[in-house]
Amino acid sequence: MRYDLLYILPSQTEETPSDEMKNKISEYLKSINATIIRDENLGRRKLAYPIKNQRHGYYGNIIFEAESAVLPKLKEMLSLETSITRFQIVQEEHTMGKKGRRRTRPHRFTPPASTASAAPKTTEKVSFEELDKKLEELISEDIT
């Protein structure tokens, strides 16, 4: 299966995070026999709220393929790493985008459609005269 790992490293005085931590995350992925497809550095960004007294963090994104059985082991390794502020792993689903290009997006749960809404709706065309007549009947009933 294909997964998307987004992680936040603590902000330091230098502009770029140390390659040491990025290499460590890649080693964790290799240790579970994951294939790294894309590794991106999203840069330094302001956090929505302070985490561990930090207002900024370095965001990284890794797209990888691995067996679903090894994900708990990877999550455990990443949670025990103290130099990772936050991380999230999301399964990707493949869809066809505009112009037939393949794109991916996070997998979301879609509830099954109810049987009541599955029935086709029929619409009848009604003339304005019939509508006026029906409206007059309804108004006259309310008054009396």
C-alpha angles and dihedrals in degrees: 000000000000119000137185118218117196116186137177122213121197117267117248133181095271121079098238129046119246115274087222094077094042089052090049091055090049089051090052089054092048091049090062091046094251121159113226110220101175134003117193134180107213093187137229115326138172114258120233089236134003115279117192089346091303122126096184134042142180113248123210131181127200124183112200143161121232143143114276091231092068096052095090089055091050092047090051092050092049094046092052091052105097095197093065111086097193139343138184131192118203129180113235126221122205121234136167112252131197116315091018095287116147115243135172132220134177115280113254130187114247116195117230116264115257118243093234094062092045093072112101116249118230122207124199122206112237126189123235091244092058091047092051091049092050091046092052090051092051093047094048091050092054094052097051 
